[in-house]
Amino acid sequence: MKQFLRGGTILWVVFRYGLDSLLLDSFQKPWLRALSRVLSVGRKLDAPRGQRLREALEQLGPIFVKFGQVLSTRRDLLPPDMADELARLQDRVPPFDPDVAIATIERAFRRPVEEVFTSFDRVPVASASIAQVHFATLRDRNGQEREVAVKVLRPGMLPVIEKDLSLMRMMAGWVESLSADGKRLKPREVVAEFDNYLHDELDLVREAANAAQLRRNMQGLDLVLIPEIFWDFCHPEVMVMQRMTGVPISQVERLREAGVDIPQLARDGVTIFFTQVFRDGFFHADMHPGNIQVSLDPATFGRYISLDFGIVGTLTEVDKEYLAQNFVAFFRRDYKRVAELHIESGWVPPGTRVNDLESAIRAVCEPYFDRPLKEISLGMVLMRLFQTSRRFHVEIQPQLVLLQKTLLNIEGLGRELDPELDLWSTAKPFLEKWMLEQMGPQRLWRELRAEAPHYAKLVPELPRLLYGYLQQRPNTESQAALRELLEAQKRTNRLLQSLIYGGAGFVLGLLAMQLFLRIRVF
């Protein structure tokens, strides 16, 4: 019964904000388009469609707000006006009762909150759709009193999420079956992606692990502060971390008055992002202004403070290799190679004509290369590439969509801090170093070192394996087998000599290529 009531509420909100006409107009069936015109009679729908969609999701509650936030990252599926409007969605959720938060903490740690913390602030400092945060103090293992932030999961979230997700799956099925464009939009996959995001955020231990990994990765950079995690006080419903004190990055005037170098701050943000992506392959994927502060403490003045690690992105070595080759091809304006890489990776149907895809990519990228560097928006280039990809039925990879979404966030934040920010020249040292590591002798040496333990274990076993092999054969055959092995060994020696000489030539060639790339590409 409750599910029917919730479904009725959703239909009423859809009708109120005119989303029904938005949906029905996208279908190819004539009777659905006619129904849209009939239903629109008498309704005043002057607001832009993106604004109406955003307001409807806000009306439907926190889960739909989260869905809109995730949907805004899929710019490969949405028109730009709707994606931009959905990107403005923020969690506007009142805090829940502090007694409920305390009960959750006591249930998680099986003791009174007074025994867990030496002090606990009942008034939350932040509240969102998934959790809220309280300040507290505790004694660590060394007996030192530490100021901490306690993130507590909002109670009863799982049943609400499952109920709304089941309705979303049902509506996604309708869209896919009724709309001629439905299969390309992949509504079921979008809902499944949202399902994964939500369930990841519901496990605060996972978020704590993300924070710990990022903190470890960023320790030597001295540009960003990430809170320490107190593992003795972490639970799927409760996470305790170091309390961070800073000024929200959106308060630019306050930062400027405090003496922060704003243009340098913008460049540092780009440096942090590219370091996480290209060096570590593990990046904070929710870097909107609400999750970023700036430290004014004299010891860490001007450093970023990152918060909220529920969503992180990862890149495999294959992803990095693909990106490396694409960057080289883009910098050389070798659009044919970019098109070939798309086909080789399987993202484009194998029957796609390389020349057509090359022409489309050139039309997107070439105008930007003819502008001054500071006017080039890498985020805009990627967004236009995603829009072009629809025509060729490109399979967009989720991890790269997350990367593109984060890059748009970073670029927007950087340009808000410093309108003259040159994203390309700021990122250039990292891209250059990364490509040298990905395509040069450093990678060859790194892979050899990685395989060394395997070969170190195998080589001492070779005499025993050879002896065992000879023992298995009759004596009359042993000599013949030994001769065969000796001949094989000679061939192997000759092959190894060829490989050594060829490898030396290969390394010299790579060094020459890197020198050429440095001079010509950069």
Secondary structure, DSSP 8 states (H G I E B T S, - for coil): -HHHHHHHHHHHHHHHTTHHHHHHHT---HHHHHHHHHHTTT----S-HHHHHHHHHHHH-HHHHHHHHHHHT-TTTS-HHHHHHHTT---------HHHHHHHHHHHHTS-HHHH-SEE-SS-SEE-SSEEEEEEEEE-TTS-EEEEEEEEE-TTHHHHHHHHHHHHHHHHHHHHHH-TTHHHH-HHHHHHHHHHHHHHHT-HHHHHHHHHHHHHHHTTT-SEE---B-GGG-BTTEEEEE----EETT-HHHHHHTT--HHHHHHHHHHHHHIIIIIISEEES---GGGEEE--SGGGTT-EEE---S-EEE--HHHHHHHHHHHHHHHTT-HHHHHHHHHHTTSS-TT--HHHHHHHHHHHHHHHHTS-GGG--HHHHHHHHHHHHHHTT----HHHHHHHHHHHHHHHHHHHH-TT--HHHHHHHHHHHHHHHHHSHHHHHHHHHHHHHHHHHHGGGHHHHHHHHHHTS-HHHHHHHHHHHHHHHHHHHHHHHHHHHHHHHHHHHHHHHHHHHHHHT-
